[in-house]
């Protein structure tokens, strides 16, 4: 980079301290591509497809700022081979109908597709068509910081309550039954140690300060959040991978706040008593 360009960029950064506008961030794309992976039963912080850190603890706190309204689906005609990337043969953003870009969908609807029938998966277990739920989260200690994509497999999205912990959809339903939005609480993610494959369960860990709710709403409207819940299928040969840098997650104590009926604080208190 020439000194002249460096000077221009430096002056622009000084003139505008609020960071990239959404148009620039959307076109740049990969600049803001951050996600949390649960591969290997470890919470991994990924940036542009490369692992930056692996959380040593089996739990992690996040705040949901946006969630896809429906799970998505992807089906691969070819068997999975470790280290190999291939495009899916069919995919759906809403688990109802194939995406318009799918050239030869196996069926007109997901419900009527043979690949979505239980037992169609490899070895006669599960389904051949993979279901996942896309969400956007921020870290509770950085509410106005980076937005991360969190993609949850079917095993982490559906199921029964387990000692005060829920898979994703039942967790959101539980919050809704108490008239509490998912973005109004700090959510604790924990790996299910009884599961054979990585499975995450959720529980409320604290309440968001009402004064910070505008930040949560603003984060949910960013291009990073919109992109996080959108299904983007792999159609290139870009490589990824990096040696992880382990770090210890920051621990924060939940403040003992006043409780009133119908508040996120009330819900957290009730859950804490139940799980004690």
C-alpha positions, 0 to 999 in steps of 0.5 A, a space after each residue: 500500500 502506498 503512503 498516499 493511500 495509507 494517509 487517505 485511509 487514516 484521515 477517513 478513519 479519523 473523520 468517521 469514528 463509527 466504523 464501516 457503514 452497512 453498504 461498505 460492510 455488505 459489499 466487503 462481505 468477508 470483512 465481517 464474516 464471524 461465527 461461533 462453531 461447535 465442531 468437535 464439542 468445543 466452542 470455536 471463534 471463527 473469522 473468515 473461515 479461520 479459527 482464531 480461538 477455542 474456548 476451554 470451558 464447556 459453556 459459553 454465554 451469548 445474546 441472541 440479536 436475530 434468529 431465522 424464523 424457520 430452520 434451513 435444509 441442505 442435502 448432499 447427493 455425494 457421501 461426506 469426505 473429510 477435508 473435501 468441499 462440495 456444493 449441496 445438491 438441494 437446499 432450502 432456506 425455510 425447510 418448506 420448498 427447495 431454493 429457486 437456484 436448485 437445478 434438479 430438486 428431488 421433490 417440490 416440497 421438503 415435507 414430501 421429499 424422500 431425503 427428509 424421511 427419518 431413516 434416509 440418512 447414512 446407515 439408516 439413521 436420521 435424515 439424508 437432508 440436514 436440518 439446521 437453525 441459523 442465528 446471530 449472537 453477540 457476546 454479553 461483555 460486548 453488546 455493541 461489538 461484533 455479530 457472530 453467526 451461530 448455526 445449530 444442527 437439528 440435535 441442538 434445535 429440537 428435543 426435550 428439556 434436560 434439567 433446566 436446559 433446552 434445545 434451541 426451539 424449546 428454549 425460545 418457546 419457554 422464554 415466549 411462554 413467560 413473555 420474554 424475548 430471546 434478546 432480553 436475556 443472556 443465554 448460557 450455551 452448554 454442551 450435552 456431555 451425554 451426547 455422542 455428537 456435539 449437542 448444545 443446550 440453552 438456559 437463561 443466565 441473566 437479564 439484559 439491562 433495559 437501557 441496553 435493549 436499543 443496542 440489541 435491536 440495533 445489532 439485529 438490524 445490521 447486515 452482519 445479523 441479516 447475513 448470519 441467518 441467511 443460508 449461503 451454500 458453498 459454491 467455491 473452492 476457497 480454503 480455510 483452516 488455521 491452528 487454534 489459539 486457546 484462550 480462557 473465556 471471561 466469567 461474569 457474575 450475574 447481578 442480584 437485581 430486583 425482580 418483578 413478575 413478567 420480567 427477564 430477571 424473574 425468569 432467570 430467578 425461577 430457572 436458577 431455583 429449578 436447576 439448583 
